Amino acid sequence: VVLYNTAASACTRGAQWSVGMHVLQKLRFAAVAPSDVSRAAAVAACEPAGLWRLALGLLMDPRGTFASSGLVAFNSAVMAFGRGLEARRGAELLDILPALRLQPDRISFGAAVAACRPSGDWQLALCLLFGWASLPNAEAAGLSASAFNAALPMLTWPQALSLTESMLQHAVQPDLVSKNSLLLAMEGDTEASAVAPWQLTMLQVSGMRQVALRPDAFTLTAAIGALGAGLQAYRALELMSLMRHERMPPSLVPTNALMGSMERASHWERALEVLGGASAQGLRPDLVSYCSAASACDKSRRWQLASGLLEGLCRCRLRANAVSFNTLISNFQKNERWPASIHALVSMSFSGVAPTLLSVNAAISSLGCARHWQLALSYLPAMRWRKLSPDLVSFSAAMSACEQSAKWPHSLLLLCQVAQQALRPSQTLCDVLLSSCAKAAAWSEALELLLGRVGGVDVEPGAAALSSASEACEIRRRPGPVPSLCRALAAHASQADFNPSQQAQLFESGHGLFFELQVNPGHGHVLIGSFEADGASEGMTVTVKDPSEKQLWRSVEPSAKFSVDVMQEGSHQLCFESSVSSSQMVSFNFHVSEHSDAADPHDKSHQ
């Protein structure tokens, strides 16, 4: 049996649970009764893989009852339950131990608490801890700081602070790991750290000396991170100076944490000072150092400095990752250096770093700003070669490139590709395309797009879209049989929340133009407006009708003002009709005015 036990233990150390089960099976075939050590080794082999069901089966005899397999086997089973995200089932094993004449020890309780970490079940961890502390022989059972330390990483900083204070109530002195875990909780919980006073972090660090604890580099890193999360970058700088007085050896990890604090607060000058000071102390800045300093410069719109730092990675023989390349390409794009953006994108592949969607989108935007629309469009099919799927940002950047060069047909094709990709076009995408149509005076295409007849677009147009469509119609004044399009655009315009200074200008030949206003009646509500028509005025009629089609006002003049009392609730129509055959444009300006008793007008305008 000793030989089999040795083989099973070797399988446990090598995380070969299947081989361990085979060894145990061989033991039974050899008619040798497995010992407690055999069962414990087999159960321990199940723990790294989280095979809690198999571990539970090994603890039972053929009758389905728990066999006396020794405390070590049960402790390993508890850990297997934790790795299998079944910490509560594992904790139930502790209740079974007294029936088997076994007493849980510090390893049993510690394993049960540590088993809560993979699932983040901090409520169970605290319940086990305080249940352990309430035992008459808690100290004899091995209750120590290490047991509390297993629960601290699962807690927010207010909970971690409360737990460390309760340790003293149970005659357990917090150690260095306890203090570091508390500071790390303050750093990780950004929302809570922003509320917590910075004095609390400084108090935890300064109070370590009073209990004979010497802060280490991890302490300094966690404290600086906590101060940075609370936007206390200068306090973090003071803490670094304080640690130098303590003659702590220089370390790059807390230095990077300090630059991260400066980056969060956008203190680019301080970040560069810290980067230069690291070299002066004999430290060699790494990738994290340069990226933190570059990000601080980027947030402060110091794009040339950020680009210079990231380009310096190659000179320092540091291998950049995808994040650093993305930041570099984004900086080149903001700095309008499109050749450098393309060079950086190509360098990613040569450096063994796969380009990401973010880096390609930034390169397309850079090309668009430089009016290189052909090259920008070529990156869309190239993305598929790299197993990247263009998203709405990709198409928006490409359409913006076409807009800069007034290539609205290509923008229309891109919009159709968006629908083919099963992507829902955003309002921004439609605004970009309508702007392209407006610059090219493509009034028909603009109206078709606005009504959702191009590319399957179903987006509610905003003020920018309506303004672009109106601009396209205004630029190119030519006849066209599009009465339904114009009426629909007018309906959209009447429902949009336009600024009172805007004017909706539409034209149509040989048909009526209708504006609909949804008006609620009330005392003093008046529909006020004016219009002005260009071109021939013969055969022109302008009328205002209520929801029942009753004519409230009529004019045959080329321009006029009107004021109509609102007596019915519903859609009032402002109708323009002309029998002339030439192109004609008419400009309307109307709103609903509510006059109070104080004669102070409150305009609810629709134009």
WOTARA-V656916 format. One record per helix or strand. SS is the DSSP state (H for helix, E for strand). FROM is the first residue (numbers start at 1). TO is the last residue. Records with the same first field share a line. If there is no record, write none. Layout:
SS->FROM-TO ; FROM-TO
//
This chain:
H->2-13 ; 17-29 ; 36-47 ; 52-58 ; 71-83 ; 87-100 ; 106-114 ; 122-133 ; 145-152 ; 157-169 ; 176-188 ; 190-195 ; 198-206 ; 209-211 ; 217-229 ; 233-245 ; 252-264 ; 268-280 ; 287-299 ; 303-315 ; 322-334 ; 338-350 ; 357-369 ; 373-385 ; 392-404 ; 408-420 ; 427-439 ; 443-450 ; 463-475 ; 483-495
E->60-60 ; 66-66 ; 504-507 ; 513-519 ; 525-533 ; 540-545 ; 551-555 ; 559-565 ; 570-578 ; 585-595 ; 601-605
//
